[in-house]
Amino acid sequence: MIGQLRTVVIDCPDPRALAGFYAEMLGLPVDHSGSDDEDGWTVVGGKPGQQPRLAFQRASNLREPRWPDPDRPQQFHLDVTVDDIEVAEAQVLKLGATRLPGQGDGWRVYADPSGHPFCLCWDD
């Protein structure tokens, strides 16, 4: 092993708002010790070394992805495992997610409030 995943960083126009969305969806704390409004950086999750974290950094000129548009590619996406897709879907929609076209056996596609796609996944 060369290293251990510390943080996944997501560009967005409003780091605090998007961090709040993911903190609520994933049940993770917002770590304000690494946050800086001037730098536009907010972290969700535990301290380094405890678990991978999500960080959100300000990108004022972000060209948001559009699913499934190859001219505006997704750049990355997160897969989030859930117990009950119907309950989870209602919750993420209430938080500001948008349902996107795309579904397979065990997954559905959504966009977070900044337009980044993510999937809710379940086992049948």
C-alpha positions in Angstrom: 0.0 0.0 0.0 1.3 3.4 -0.9 -1.2 5.5 1.0 -4.7 5.7 2.5 -7.6 7.7 1.2 -8.0 10.8 3.4 -10.4 13.1 1.6 -12.5 13.3 -1.6 -12.8 17.0 -2.6 -15.8 18.2 -4.5 -15.9 21.6 -6.3 -19.1 23.6 -5.9 -20.3 27.2 -5.7 -21.4 27.1 -2.0 -19.2 24.8 0.1 -21.2 25.2 3.4 -24.5 24.5 1.7 -23.4 21.4 -0.1 -21.5 20.1 3.0 -24.8 20.5 4.9 -26.6 18.4 2.2 -24.1 15.5 2.4 -23.8 15.7 6.2 -27.5 15.3 6.5 -27.7 12.5 3.9 -24.8 10.5 5.3 -25.3 11.2 9.0 -21.8 12.7 9.3 -20.7 15.7 11.2 -19.5 19.0 9.6 -16.0 19.5 10.8 -15.7 23.3 11.2 -12.1 23.1 12.4 -10.9 22.7 8.8 -13.5 25.1 7.4 -12.6 28.5 6.2 -15.2 30.9 4.6 -12.5 33.0 3.0 -10.9 30.0 1.3 -14.3 28.4 0.6 -13.5 25.0 2.2 -15.8 22.8 4.3 -15.2 19.2 5.5 -17.8 16.5 6.3 -16.8 13.4 8.3 -14.3 12.5 10.9 -10.7 13.6 11.5 -8.0 12.4 9.1 -7.1 8.8 9.7 -10.6 7.9 11.1 -12.5 7.5 7.9 -12.5 9.0 4.4 -13.9 12.5 4.5 -15.7 14.7 1.9 -14.5 18.2 1.5 -16.2 20.9 -0.5 -14.2 23.7 -2.0 -15.5 26.9 -3.7 -15.4 26.9 -7.5 -17.1 30.1 -8.6 -17.0 29.2 -12.3 -18.0 25.6 -11.9 -19.5 24.2 -15.1 -22.0 21.8 -13.4 -22.3 18.3 -14.8 -25.5 17.2 -16.6 -26.5 13.6 -16.5 -26.3 11.9 -19.0 -24.8 14.6 -21.3 -21.3 13.7 -22.7 -20.7 17.5 -23.3 -21.1 18.1 -19.5 -19.7 14.9 -18.0 -20.3 13.8 -14.4 -16.6 14.1 -13.4 -17.2 11.7 -10.5 -20.1 10.3 -8.6 -20.7 8.7 -5.1 -22.6 5.5 -4.5 -24.6 5.6 -1.2 -26.0 2.3 0.1 -29.5 2.5 1.6 -31.9 0.1 3.3 -35.1 1.3 1.8 -34.9 3.1 -1.6 -38.4 4.7 -1.3 -37.7 6.2 2.1 -34.2 7.3 1.1 -35.4 8.9 -2.1 -38.0 11.0 -0.3 -35.4 12.1 2.2 -32.8 13.2 -0.4 -35.4 15.0 -2.5 -36.5 16.9 0.6 -32.9 17.9 1.2 -32.7 19.4 -2.3 -31.6 16.5 -4.6 -33.1 16.0 -8.0 -34.0 12.6 -9.5 -32.2 12.1 -12.8 -32.8 9.6 -15.6 -31.0 6.3 -15.0 -31.8 3.3 -13.0 -30.6 -0.3 -12.8 -31.1 -3.3 -10.7 -30.2 -1.9 -7.3 -29.5 1.8 -8.1 -31.1 5.1 -9.0 -29.4 8.3 -10.1 -29.8 11.8 -8.5 -28.1 15.2 -8.6 -27.1 17.0 -5.4 -28.0 20.7 -5.1 -24.9 21.7 -7.1 -25.7 19.2 -9.9 -23.2 16.5 -9.1 -24.7 13.0 -9.7 -24.8 10.4 -7.0 -26.5 7.0 -6.8 -28.6 5.5 -4.1 -27.9 1.8 -4.1 -29.6 -1.2 -2.4 -29.6 -4.9 -2.3 -32.8 -6.7 -3.3 
